[in-house]
Amino acid sequence: MQTFFVQLAVMNVKDPWHALIAASLLTALALAGAAQAEEKLPDTFSLRLGGYSIRNADTVMRLDANNAPLGTYVDFADTLGGERKATIVRLDGLYRFNERHGLGFSWYQVKLTGSRVLERDIQWGGQTFPAGSQVDSRLNFDVTKVNYQYSLFHNEEAELGASIGLHVMGVSTNINGVSQSQGQSITAPLPVWGLYAKYKFTPRFSTYYNYEIFNINYQDKVSGGLQDFLLGLEYRLFRNFALGAAYNRFALHMKGKGDATTVYLDTSWNGGMLYGAVYF
């Protein structure tokens, strides 16, 4: 497994994400205009645990041997019969040191598999998998996120803040044929920055969003970008317990170079989450 440490850089994002950032700035202005006096945030610790259902996973990848001709771009679903959906467990939490400062974290694993008789030859990690051969494949993502959050503004109804942290993603890919197998694993601590907002419609019913982005270009080892957007609704059944639902849009493109191989990966998915949350 190769481990890379990366640098944060400026990222050119597409128009939909520009619109999201603009919406965040408008939210900040609206909240600032509505501010009367800051109130102490009531919850020191919160924890969300639920089922995370991924749909429409779309992945294109390529694995090159560093001393061989370029490999073949492979669509995980169309070429390898890979899965486009999965239902997994996701854990999110937040600990507030005080009214302004907090530490957030998330963890989940995505495991997708595929099996198909190849319709064409593919070059994968310096090996040739010929048309007509049966291949089994897998694509795994192991995600751990830790970030520092700073509350720019908050009162009893609303909060707006910014975050910075690490999105630690382990990615592994593998293709197995009748008599050959080739794969690659990369673990990259990816620096991210983000915006978040929360608003209470009533004391029990609230909405929130989190938006994270990064871009990296570390020597010739790893490069690419990530965008992660989460929008949710939550209802407090009791003082210390709530039920919620959230929508997630995730997109990643990256290149990671190891000692023997270089992996290219472009992936995205939509996801929905139902969860229970505790507050203290």
N, C-alpha and C positions, 0 to 999 in steps of 0.2 A: 504494500500500500504506500502510495506517495502522499506526503503532507506538504502543503504549500502555505506560506504566509503571504498575504496580499496587501496592496495599498489601495486606499480609497481615491477615486478620480471622478471627474465631472462626467455625467452621462447625458447623451442626447436621447430623449425619450420620444415616443410616438405621440401623435395628437391626442388620443384618448387619455393618456396619462397626463399630458399638459392640462387637459380639462379637469382632471381630478385634482391636480395641484392648485389650479385656479379656484376650484370649489373649496378647497381647504383654506385658502387665503380669505375667501369671502366669508367662510364660517368664522374665522378669527376676527374679522371686522365686525360681524354681527354680534358675536359674543362680547367683544370689547365695548360695543355701543350699548349693550344691555347690562353691563356690569354696574352693580351698585356697591357691593362690599364683598370682600372675600370671606368665605366660610371655611371652617376646618373640614377636611375630607373625613367622612365617618368611618371608612373601612381601612384598616391597616393591612390586612392580608386577604387575598381572594384567590380561589382555585376553581378552574373549569375543567370538567372531564366529560367527554362525550364521544359519540360516533361521528366520524368524518367520512363522508361519502364522496369519492372522487369520480367525476364523469368527464367524458370527452378528452381523455389524456391523449396528447398528440406529440410523438417523439420521433425525431430524425437524428441519427447518430452515425459516426464513422470512426473506425479504429485503424490507425496507420502504424505499421512497423517503421521505426525511425531510420532503418537502413534499407527500406524496400520502397517500391512504387506506392503511390497513394491508394488508399482503400476505397471502398464503395460506400456512398451515402445510402443508409438503410432506414426505411420507414418501419418502426418497430411493429406497428399494427398491420400495415398492408403487406410488407415483405416477409415478416416473421410470424404473422398470426398472433401478435401480442395483444394483451388485454388493454382495453381503453378505460376500464373502471375498476374501482376497488373500494371496500369499506374497511376502515381502520379505526384505531383508538387514537385520540388526540388529547393532550394535556396542556393547559395554559395556566399561568399564574402571575400574580403581581404582589410584591411586598413594598409597602410605602415606609420609608424611613421617617418622613415628616410630610408636611403639606405640599412641599415642592418636589421632593426627590423620591424616586422609586426604582425598583429592580424588577423587570419582567422576564418571563421565560416561557418557552414552548418546546414540546417534543412530540414527534410522530415518525412512523416508518411507513413507506409505501413500497410494496413488493408486487411487481407485475411479471407475468410469465407468458410465453408464447410457444407454439409448436406448429410447424408447417413443412410441407414438401416445397422446396425452392422452385420457383418458376424461371430463375435465371442465376447465373454464376454471381457470387459476391466475394470480394476480397475483404478479409477481416483480420486485422493484426498480422498481416504478412502471410496468411493462409487463404487458400481458395476453397470455398464451399460450392461444389458444382450444382448446376440445375438438376432437379430430379432427386436430390438427396433430402432425407428427413433431418431437420434441425430443431433443437429445443433451445429456447433463449430465456434470459431473465434480465430484468432491469430493476434495481433497488435504489431507493432514496432513504437515507437515515438523517433526519433533520433535528437539530437542537439549536434553539435560539435563546440568546441572553442579551438583554439590552437595558441600558440606563434611560430612565424617563424623567423628564423635567416638565412640571406643570407650569405652563406660561400664564394660564388664567383658570380660575375655578370659582364657582359659587355653589349655592345649594342645587341649582338646576343644570349647570353646564360646566364643561371642562375642555380646555384645549391645551395640547402639549406637544413636545418634540422628543425624539428618542435617537439614540446612537448605540450600536452594539455589534455583536457577531452573529452571523447566520452560519452555523457550522453544518455543512452538508457533506455527507458521505455518499458518493455515487459509485455503483458497481454495475458493469455490463458483462454479459457472457453469452457466447453462442457455442452450442455443443452439437457436433455431427456424429456420424457413426464411429469414426476412428480418430477424431481430432476435436480439440476444444481450445478456445481462445477468449480471453476477457481482460478487463482492466478495472482497477479500483482507484478512486481518488477521494481524499478527504481534504476539504478546503475551508478554513475559517474565513468567511467572507464578511468584510465590514459593511454595515448597512446604516443608513439614517432614515428617519421616518417622521410622520405626523400622526397624531391621534386626536380624536374628539369624542365626547360623550354628552348626551342630552337626556334629561328626564322629562317626559311628557307629564307624568304624575309621579308621586313618591314611589310607586311600585313599578311603573312601566317606563323603560328607557331604550335608547338606541345608541350605537357607538360605531366607530370605524377606526381601522389602523391601516396605514399605508407605508410600506418599506421599499427602499430602492438601493441598488448599489451598482457600481461599475468597477472592474478591476483590470489591471494590466501589469502583472508582476514579471519583469524580465521576459524570458521566453518560456516561463513555466506554466502560467495560468492567465487567462484573459476571458472576459465576458461580462454579463450583466444579469441582474435579477430584479423582478418587481413582484410584490406580494401585497394584495389588497384584501381586507377582511371587513365586512359590513354585517352588523348583527342587531337583533332585538332581544330584549330580556325582560322577564316579569318576575318580581319578587313575591313568592308565595308566602314567605315568612321573613323575619328580620335578617336571618342568617342563611337563607336558602332561596335560590332562584332557578327558573328554567329559561332556556334561551335557544335561539336558532340563528345561524349565521351563514353568509355566503362568502366564499373565498375564490379569488382569481390569482393564479400563480403562473409565472413565466420565467424561464431560465435559458440562457444560451452561454456556453462556455467551451473553452479549449484547455485541456490539461495535458502537459507533457511529462512523461515519466522517463525512466532510464532506457526502456526498450520500445515503448509505444506511446502514441499520442492519441487522445480521445477527443472527438468533437461531439457536442451534445446540444440539441435545441429541443426544449420540451415545454409544454404548458398544459394546464388543466383548469377546470371549474370544479368547485366542491361545495357541498352543503354540510352543515354540522348541527346536530341536536345535542344539547348538553345540560347537565346540572351544574350549578355553581354554589360554592359556600363562601361566606364573608365573615370576617372577624375584625 
